[in-house]
């Protein structure tokens, strides 16, 4: 079943762009042009995620978010031209899961959606952020990496990078995607940062199991490859 995204946006061209792009990426979408319609559609459409503009007719985004959070934990990404820190803090404190400032690139929106859905899925799984494979456990709750039953000291970013790759087995991530999704869109480093972290992870994981491995996809990026039994 396709993941449902409710787009709440009063600017027709932006709403249409989001709708077309997300449908092309395999999402099922519904569009609400104002806050009142957003609350109504939220109840009838039952989305898995909401893209929510702040400046809306009828009812603003803050009010819509408040309505949603009265009895629902569906992830919400605020989508707005307001980029001030106070607005971001306000949105996150009110229960938003992420924040994207206009103008934005569609690949950023897609990456944020995937990141929030992965994060939400992990939290729904009994509150655990833990992945287990043959002779490997990646635990983001305790920030522990266990290889062949032994705890291996691993810096937080290395562990987060490995968790991110392993949470989507066999999916190829570009270096820029990994920078965006693990380090964050405000990070100003370059792709060599990813290469260095992958190299260090390989030193810890090389030859541990024939069921999985960290693979380089030349000219593209990296993936956590799992052998299908």
Residue frames relative to the residue before (quaternion, step in Angstrom):
aa qw qx qy qz dx dy dz
X 1.0000 0.0000 0.0000 0.0000 0.00 0.00 0.00
X 0.4845 -0.6906 0.4576 0.2810 3.58 -0.89 0.96
X 0.4958 -0.6308 0.5100 0.3099 3.55 -1.16 0.70
X 0.2960 -0.7820 0.5287 0.1461 3.58 -0.84 1.01
X 0.0662 -0.7838 0.6173 0.0140 3.56 -0.94 0.97
X 0.2140 -0.7524 0.6109 0.1216 3.56 -0.87 1.00
X 0.1800 -0.7821 0.5931 0.0646 3.57 -0.68 1.18
X 0.0592 -0.7933 0.6059 0.0032 3.58 -0.62 1.14
X 0.3059 0.7466 -0.5049 0.3068 3.56 -0.10 1.34
X 0.2885 -0.7953 0.5099 0.1555 3.58 -0.71 1.07
X 0.5954 0.5256 -0.3822 0.4723 3.63 1.22 -0.22
X 0.4339 -0.7649 0.4160 0.2316 3.53 -0.32 1.34
X 0.6797 0.5017 -0.3107 0.4356 3.60 0.87 -0.91
X 0.6520 0.4936 -0.3164 0.4808 3.61 1.04 -0.75
X 0.6409 0.5291 -0.3197 0.4552 3.58 0.96 -0.89
X 0.6715 0.4976 -0.2929 0.4645 3.58 0.95 -0.91
X 0.6272 0.5394 -0.3247 0.4585 3.58 1.03 -0.82
X 0.6673 0.4924 -0.2909 0.4770 3.57 0.91 -0.96
X 0.6427 0.5366 -0.3135 0.4480 3.57 0.94 -0.94
X 0.7010 0.4733 -0.2759 0.4566 3.61 0.77 -1.05
X 0.6804 0.5014 -0.2949 0.4457 3.58 0.89 -0.94
X 0.7018 0.4673 -0.2784 0.4600 3.58 0.86 -0.93
X 0.6099 0.5296 -0.3495 0.4747 3.60 1.08 -0.69
X 0.6392 0.5308 -0.3124 0.4606 3.58 1.04 -0.85
X 0.6941 0.4590 -0.2608 0.4894 3.58 1.13 -0.70
X 0.6473 -0.5753 0.3010 0.3993 3.60 1.27 0.18
X 0.5194 0.6219 -0.4275 0.4009 3.59 1.25 0.17
X 0.3298 -0.6701 0.6130 0.2577 3.55 -1.28 0.39
X 0.0792 -0.8419 0.5338 0.0035 3.58 -0.69 1.04
X 0.0883 -0.7199 0.6806 0.1036 3.49 -1.42 0.36
X 0.2357 -0.7910 0.5542 0.1074 3.58 -1.06 0.77
X 0.1082 -0.7691 0.6283 0.0457 3.56 -0.94 0.98
X 0.2986 -0.7960 0.5012 0.1612 3.63 -0.67 1.08
X 0.7910 0.1457 -0.1106 0.5839 3.60 1.24 -0.10
X 0.6993 -0.5111 0.3120 0.3904 3.56 -1.27 0.35
X 0.6330 0.5425 -0.3326 0.4408 3.56 1.03 -0.75
X 0.6657 0.4874 -0.2870 0.4868 3.55 0.98 -0.92
X 0.5962 0.5829 -0.3546 0.4231 3.58 1.12 -0.71
X 0.6678 0.4915 -0.2976 0.4732 3.58 0.89 -0.95
X 0.6466 0.5269 -0.3054 0.4594 3.56 1.01 -0.88
X 0.6985 0.4631 -0.2670 0.4757 3.59 0.89 -0.99
X 0.5839 0.5809 -0.3765 0.4242 3.58 1.07 -0.68
X 0.6910 0.4818 -0.2729 0.4646 3.57 1.00 -0.85
X 0.7474 0.4079 -0.2304 0.4711 3.59 0.95 -0.84
X 0.7110 0.4619 -0.2492 0.4680 3.61 1.01 -0.84
X 0.1405 -0.8361 0.5106 0.1431 3.58 1.20 -0.66
X 0.0251 0.8519 -0.5213 0.0433 3.60 0.60 1.16
X 0.4790 -0.6352 0.5212 0.3088 3.53 -1.34 0.34
X 0.7845 0.0398 -0.0030 0.6188 3.57 1.28 -0.45
X 0.2084 -0.7729 0.5884 0.1140 3.58 -1.15 0.67
X 0.1823 -0.7126 0.6663 0.1222 3.56 -1.05 0.91
X 0.0203 -0.8656 0.4945 -0.0763 3.56 -0.30 1.28
X 0.2878 -0.7415 0.5858 0.1554 3.56 -0.67 1.16
X 0.4541 -0.6896 0.4869 0.2850 3.61 -1.14 0.52
X 0.7496 0.3669 -0.2099 0.5093 3.59 0.78 -1.03
X 0.1828 0.7965 -0.5395 0.2027 3.56 -0.08 1.35
X 0.4812 -0.6236 0.5137 0.3401 3.60 -1.19 0.45
X 0.7772 0.3478 -0.2903 0.4367 3.56 -1.39 0.36
X 0.7691 -0.1592 0.1630 0.5972 3.59 0.68 -1.12
X 0.3768 -0.7531 0.4804 0.2449 3.62 -0.65 1.00
X 0.7237 -0.4791 0.2997 0.3961 3.54 -1.33 0.32
X 0.6008 0.5581 -0.3611 0.4440 3.57 1.08 -0.71
X 0.6753 0.4964 -0.2901 0.4619 3.58 0.95 -0.92
X 0.6235 0.5267 -0.3327 0.4724 3.58 1.05 -0.77
X 0.6484 0.5208 -0.3098 0.4607 3.58 0.93 -0.93
X 0.6447 0.5256 -0.3156 0.4565 3.56 0.96 -0.88
X 0.6403 0.5248 -0.3122 0.4660 3.59 1.01 -0.87
X 0.6575 0.5115 -0.3060 0.4609 3.57 0.93 -0.95
X 0.7295 0.4623 -0.2425 0.4420 3.57 0.88 -1.00
X 0.4356 0.6988 -0.4644 0.3260 3.61 1.23 -0.08
X 0.8219 -0.0759 0.0605 0.5613 3.58 0.98 -0.78
X 0.6971 0.4282 -0.2794 0.5025 3.59 1.11 0.55
X 0.2746 -0.7820 0.5434 0.1335 3.58 -1.05 0.84
X 0.2551 0.7871 -0.5236 0.2031 3.61 1.23 0.30
X 0.4824 -0.6923 0.4416 0.3050 3.64 -0.75 0.95
X 0.1138 -0.7899 0.6022 0.0187 3.56 -1.03 0.92
X 0.1179 -0.7597 0.6364 0.0630 3.56 -0.91 0.98
X 0.3250 -0.7446 0.5519 0.1879 3.58 -0.68 1.11
X 0.1072 -0.7907 0.6027 -0.0007 3.55 -0.91 1.02
X 0.2826 0.8056 -0.4572 0.2493 3.57 -0.16 1.22
X 0.5282 -0.6172 0.4835 0.3260 3.54 -1.28 0.39
X 0.5842 0.5801 -0.3749 0.4261 3.57 1.25 -0.26
X 0.0680 -0.8493 0.5235 0.0003 3.56 -0.46 1.19
X 0.4242 0.7248 -0.4629 0.2836 3.56 1.24 0.05
X 0.6216 -0.5820 0.3846 0.3564 3.54 -1.12 0.78
X 0.6312 0.5541 -0.3417 0.4217 3.60 0.96 -0.82
X 0.6441 0.5208 -0.3195 0.4603 3.57 1.03 -0.81
X 0.6445 0.5206 -0.3189 0.4603 3.57 0.99 -0.87
X 0.6642 0.5024 -0.2984 0.4662 3.55 0.88 -0.99
X 0.6388 0.5393 -0.3171 0.4478 3.58 0.96 -0.92
X 0.6754 0.5038 -0.2859 0.4563 3.56 0.90 -0.98
X 0.6890 0.4762 -0.2860 0.4655 3.57 0.89 -0.92
X 0.6501 0.5123 -0.3183 0.4622 3.58 1.03 -0.75
X 0.6698 0.4904 -0.2959 0.4726 3.58 1.15 -0.62
X 0.6753 -0.5292 0.2847 0.4277 3.57 1.27 -0.02
X 0.4079 0.6765 -0.5074 0.3442 3.62 1.21 0.29
X 0.4092 -0.7344 0.4930 0.2239 3.57 -1.11 0.66
X 0.7862 -0.0396 0.0229 0.6163 3.57 1.24 -0.40
X 0.2648 -0.7649 0.5795 0.0944 3.54 -1.31 0.27
X 0.0188 -0.7916 0.6107 -0.0096 3.60 -0.76 1.02
X 0.2541 -0.7865 0.5505 0.1175 3.56 -0.82 1.04
X 0.3932 -0.6930 0.5560 0.2367 3.57 -0.99 0.91
X 0.5593 -0.2148 -0.8006 -0.0070 1.55 -2.10 1.36
X 0.1780 -0.7914 0.5803 0.0731 3.56 -1.09 0.73
X 0.4118 -0.6482 0.5667 0.2984 3.54 -1.34 0.25
X 0.5744 -0.6242 0.4037 0.3426 3.56 -1.01 0.79
X 0.6179 0.5414 -0.3646 0.4385 3.61 1.03 -0.65
X 0.6049 0.5409 -0.3516 0.4668 3.59 1.15 -0.60
X 0.6427 0.5213 -0.3207 0.4607 3.58 0.93 -0.92
X 0.6728 0.5031 -0.2947 0.4554 3.57 0.89 -0.97
X 0.6558 0.5129 -0.3123 0.4575 3.59 0.93 -0.89
X 0.6586 0.5056 -0.3079 0.4646 3.57 0.98 -0.85
X 0.6230 0.5373 -0.3360 0.4586 3.58 1.01 -0.83
X 0.6780 0.4863 -0.2961 0.4650 3.59 0.83 -0.98
X 0.6564 0.5190 -0.3169 0.4464 3.59 0.94 -0.88
X 0.6753 0.4853 -0.2966 0.4696 3.60 0.91 -0.90
X 0.6563 0.5074 -0.3187 0.4585 3.60 0.94 -0.84
X 0.6358 0.5114 -0.3324 0.4730 3.59 1.02 -0.75
X 0.6593 0.5129 -0.3021 0.4593 3.54 0.94 -0.96
X 0.6618 0.5084 -0.2963 0.4646 3.56 0.95 -0.93
X 0.6407 0.5325 -0.3185 0.4522 3.56 0.98 -0.85
X 0.6494 0.5148 -0.3122 0.4645 3.56 1.02 -0.83
X 0.6669 0.5003 -0.3037 0.4612 3.56 0.99 -0.86
X 0.6514 0.5206 -0.3190 0.4503 3.58 1.06 -0.72
X 0.6256 0.5433 -0.3301 0.4522 3.56 1.21 -0.54
X 0.7497 -0.3961 0.1897 0.4951 3.54 0.45 1.33
X 0.6377 -0.5581 0.3245 0.4202 3.56 1.13 0.59
X 0.5684 0.6271 -0.3756 0.3775 3.60 1.24 0.02
X 0.1295 -0.7287 0.6640 0.1065 3.52 -1.23 0.67
X 0.3821 0.7175 -0.4638 0.3522 3.50 0.51 1.28
X 0.0806 -0.7883 0.6097 0.0212 3.56 -0.88 0.99
X 0.0862 -0.8076 0.5828 0.0274 3.57 -0.96 0.87
X 0.0069 0.7590 -0.6502 0.0332 3.52 -1.06 0.93
X 0.7299 -0.3894 0.2938 0.4789 3.59 -1.25 0.02
X 0.8576 -0.0468 -0.0284 0.5114 3.59 -0.69 1.21
X 0.7075 0.4003 -0.2649 0.5187 3.61 1.18 0.45
X 0.0317 0.7676 -0.6396 0.0269 3.56 -0.97 0.94
X 0.1013 -0.7718 0.6272 0.0268 3.56 -0.84 1.08
X 0.0061 -0.8281 0.5568 -0.0646 3.57 -0.38 1.27
X 0.1861 -0.8121 0.5473 0.0794 3.58 -0.38 1.25
X 0.5309 0.6012 -0.4252 0.4194 3.60 1.22 -0.12
X 0.7842 0.2593 -0.1287 0.5488 3.56 0.91 -0.95
X 0.3358 -0.7543 0.4804 0.2957 3.58 1.37 -0.12
X 0.4358 0.6694 -0.4739 0.3707 3.51 0.81 1.13
X 0.1525 -0.7358 0.6515 0.1047 3.51 -1.18 0.72
X 0.0558 -0.7915 0.6084 0.0174 3.55 -0.79 1.04
X 0.0712 -0.7938 0.6038 -0.0174 3.52 -0.73 1.16
X 0.8295 -0.0790 -0.0144 0.5526 3.56 -0.61 1.21
X 0.7477 -0.4313 0.2006 0.4633 3.55 0.98 0.96
X 0.6867 0.4644 -0.2826 0.4827 3.60 1.23 -0.23
X 0.4623 -0.6680 0.5103 0.2822 3.55 -1.04 0.82
X 0.1227 -0.7918 0.5972 0.0361 3.56 -0.84 1.04
X 0.4329 -0.7002 0.5027 0.2639 3.59 -0.70 1.07
X 0.0688 0.8012 -0.5823 0.1194 3.55 -0.70 1.16
X 0.4558 -0.6787 0.4977 0.2897 3.63 -0.78 0.96
X 0.6579 -0.5598 0.3296 0.3810 3.62 -1.04 0.74
X 0.6923 0.4803 -0.3094 0.4408 3.63 0.80 -0.91
X 0.6020 0.5418 -0.3586 0.4643 3.60 1.06 -0.66
X 0.6713 0.4990 -0.2931 0.4631 3.55 0.93 -0.95
X 0.6530 0.5114 -0.3108 0.4642 3.59 0.97 -0.85
X 0.6338 0.5254 -0.3239 0.4663 3.58 1.04 -0.78
X 0.6686 0.4913 -0.2982 0.4718 3.58 0.89 -0.93
X 0.6405 0.5222 -0.3223 0.4619 3.59 0.95 -0.87
X 0.6489 0.5337 -0.3115 0.4439 3.57 0.95 -0.93
X 0.6763 0.4762 -0.2882 0.4826 3.59 0.90 -0.91
X 0.7186 0.4679 -0.2569 0.4458 3.58 0.85 -0.99
X 0.5998 0.5658 -0.3711 0.4271 3.60 1.17 -0.40
X 0.7448 0.2264 -0.1755 0.6026 3.60 1.29 -0.19
X 0.1434 -0.8463 0.5064 0.0828 3.60 0.51 1.19
X 0.8490 0.1648 -0.1711 0.4719 3.54 -1.12 0.91
X 0.5379 0.5827 -0.4324 0.4292 3.61 1.22 0.13
X 0.3391 -0.7423 0.5455 0.1909 3.56 -0.90 0.94
X 0.1245 -0.7740 0.6188 0.0498 3.57 -0.91 1.02
X 0.3884 -0.6775 0.5618 0.2729 3.58 -1.00 0.75
X 0.6493 -0.5019 0.3817 0.4251 3.57 -1.25 0.33
X 0.6610 0.5154 -0.3134 0.4464 3.59 0.95 -0.85
X 0.6154 0.5313 -0.3476 0.4671 3.59 1.04 -0.70
X 0.6717 0.4945 -0.2989 0.4637 3.57 0.92 -0.89
X 0.6153 0.5239 -0.3449 0.4775 3.59 1.03 -0.71
X 0.6721 0.5112 -0.2893 0.4509 3.57 0.93 -0.98
X 0.7933 0.3908 -0.1750 0.4329 3.53 0.72 -1.15
X 0.7253 0.3895 -0.2428 0.5131 3.61 1.14 -0.54
X 0.7559 0.3509 -0.1984 0.5159 3.57 0.91 -0.92
X 0.4974 -0.6661 0.4215 0.3623 3.59 1.17 -0.52
X 0.5990 -0.6219 0.3856 0.3251 3.55 -1.15 0.68
X 0.6455 0.5046 -0.3336 0.4663 3.60 1.21 -0.25
X 0.4919 0.6639 -0.4303 0.3635 3.60 1.28 0.03
X 0.2142 -0.8203 0.5224 0.0908 3.57 -0.81 0.98
X 0.3934 0.7163 -0.4870 0.3081 3.59 1.14 0.47
X 0.4314 -0.6764 0.5071 0.3149 3.58 -1.25 -0.20
X 0.7405 -0.4650 0.2658 0.4059 3.54 -1.32 0.25
X 0.5341 0.6247 -0.4185 0.3865 3.61 1.17 -0.32
X 0.5187 0.6262 -0.4040 0.4192 3.58 1.23 -0.46
X 0.6532 0.5058 -0.3068 0.4726 3.58 0.96 -0.92
X 0.6512 0.5357 -0.3176 0.4338 3.60 0.89 -0.96
X 0.6538 0.5183 -0.3105 0.4556 3.58 0.95 -0.90
X 0.6779 0.4870 -0.2922 0.4668 3.59 0.92 -0.90
X 0.6236 0.5260 -0.3344 0.4718 3.61 1.03 -0.75
X 0.6346 0.5383 -0.3255 0.4491 3.58 0.96 -0.90
X 0.6805 0.4868 -0.2911 0.4639 3.59 0.92 -0.91
X 0.6347 0.5192 -0.3277 0.4692 3.58 1.04 -0.75
X 0.6374 0.5350 -0.3328 0.4435 3.58 0.97 -0.82
X 0.6173 0.5522 -0.3466 0.4403 3.58 1.03 -0.74
X 0.6907 0.4657 -0.2668 0.4846 3.57 1.13 -0.68
X 0.7931 0.3794 -0.1421 0.4547 3.58 1.06 -0.81
X 0.4693 0.7208 -0.4296 0.2750 3.59 1.20 -0.40
X 0.8731 0.1191 -0.0967 0.4627 3.56 -0.94 0.96
X 0.4158 0.7289 -0.4627 0.2859 3.61 1.24 0.18
X 0.8116 -0.0159 0.0598 0.5809 3.58 0.93 -0.90
X 0.3686 -0.7062 0.5491 0.2527 3.57 -1.19 0.52
X 0.5431 0.6351 -0.3852 0.3915 3.59 1.32 0.14
X 0.7971 0.0723 -0.0200 0.5991 3.59 1.23 -0.42
X 0.0478 0.7933 -0.6067 0.0191 3.57 -1.27 0.37
X 0.4454 -0.6323 0.5551 0.3059 3.54 -1.31 0.39
X 0.0814 -0.8391 0.5378 -0.0070 3.57 -0.42 1.21
X 0.3174 -0.6887 0.6152 0.2156 3.53 -1.20 0.67
X 0.1566 -0.7383 0.6474 0.1061 3.57 -0.93 0.91
X 0.3658 -0.7976 0.4327 0.2072 3.52 -0.06 1.35
X 0.8183 0.2142 -0.1922 0.4975 3.51 -0.92 1.01
X 0.7267 0.3802 -0.2322 0.5230 3.59 1.29 -0.12
X 0.6630 -0.4738 0.3561 0.4573 3.59 0.45 -1.16
X 0.6363 -0.5273 0.4146 0.3810 3.56 -0.96 -0.91
X 0.0260 -0.7769 0.6268 0.0533 3.53 -1.31 0.36
X 0.3783 -0.6467 0.6047 0.2703 3.53 -1.33 0.42
X 0.1372 -0.8365 0.5288 0.0425 3.57 -0.15 1.31
X 0.1020 -0.7788 0.6184 0.0242 3.53 -0.88 1.07
X 0.3909 -0.7153 0.5331 0.2268 3.55 -0.88 1.01
X 0.3295 -0.7408 0.5527 0.1929 3.57 -0.79 1.03
X 0.2875 -0.7790 0.5348 0.1564 3.55 -0.60 1.16
